[in-house]
């Protein structure tokens, strides 16, 4: 059953490959049509040129034969007429001329006397039409024969005018003519024969070329075309039929099959490599997930371990010192409560990091957002000896972004607080709206830039500063969740955060948020 199906498919493929349409796609001539047309034009031009020269040669041969024949008749007639005149048998001359008129190849014979006037006619239709002939008079005067082509009775004739001796002192002439229609008929016949031969040759050439092209050129080319389409569509198991001959087409088919086999091997190798890479990526992702879980667990254990130890220690003190003063017991309970609040704060930040945000989007002016943040951090900045610098140049052109006011305030505040913590010996905190904007996915983004003059971020830490619980601060100084939550909030706003170290020292954070176009009446500063 499978073998029959394969045979049917191969038969259908051979049938398609055997088809050689004369018109290709888009109405253009196919290769076979172009070759046949060019070959026909070339052969036709050569045959037309050759036929023209052959016809000219045939015409010259027939004209020469006509002249030779007529000239032979003229010589014979001259000798006979001169003998008749010498013997005094003038009637014999008339009978001879009348006898020549019976020859269908002789149009007429005219005898002229010594004055050039007509003395005898062989063609009665010409009688009375010619009285004298200037050509005959010239021949009589010079004694030299003349050959001319002239019109007689609406027919073109070739004539020979030859002098004759009527007596010792007298000279006459005669004109013998033959119609040129004979040459024209032979010329037309030769032209028809050449045209028929040319048509037969054209038909034979076209048939032979068509058969040769179909079975020796077009069929293999179509087979290669079908194979190229199959390979292009991904069927690398397709193989073309290699002709039994050892010509260039057969070599091309063999090379095509070798190419397809090489591509198939490369695909198998690429698939194997892809599977290996995919397996490695799965293992890597699994390792990264395990590492993330490990870092998260270590962070949670690290951050919650200290409060839990404090709670445990204070609880043991309360249990062992039941007779302790009330003030001390209340102090221990306050410490336990504060540590429980710290644990609750860590859990709350973890939930904030994981849960989806319900954004209350509105148009927010970045200058107002900066001013509100400065009001919140200026007291801490003063205590740390940090000077806050706000660039006011960007305020001349209000920049509005779309987002949740409270959440964006939290992002900017967290980044500013981290900058203050990085400047333990004082410094300068810069906040500004970037003069340039970015474009992504057809939208414009405005940037908020926060820079500090602290020690900067170690290169090995740049890739991890947004990881949960990643922190370089001392124990109890931070949970390592602030930047993670900040990045999550910005990404929920379809923005992103860029981090880099400044060449002169310190770090710079740039928050990119989608801009929103508002009218002047809509511009409400975020205060």
Secondary structure, 3 states (H helix, E strand, C coil): CHHHHHHHHHHHHHHHHHCCCCECHHHCECHHHHHHHHHHHHHHHHHHHHHHHHHHHHHHHHHHHHHHHHHHHHHHHHHHHHHHHHHCCHHHHHHHHHHHCCCCCCCEEEEECCCCEEEEECCHHHCCCCCECHHHHHHHHHCCCEEEEEEECCEEEEEEEEEEECCCCCEEEEEEEEECHHHHHHHHHHHHHHHHHHHHHHHHHHHHHHHHHHHHHHHHHHHHHHHHHHHHCCCCCCCCCCCCCCCHHHHHHHHHHHHHHHHHHHHHHHHHHHHHHHHHHHHHHHHHHHHHHHHHHHHHHHHHHHHHHHHHHHHHHHHHCCCCCHHHHHHHHHHHHHHHHHHHHHHHHHHHHHCCCCCCEEEEEHHHHHHHHHHHHHHHHHHCCEEEEECCHHHHCCCEEEEEHHHHHHHHHHHHHHHHHHCCCCEEEEEEECCCCEEECCEEEEEEEEEECCCCCCHHHCCCCCCCCCCCCCCCCCCCCHHHHHHHHHHHCCCEEEEEECCCCCEEEEEEEEECCCCHHHCCCCC
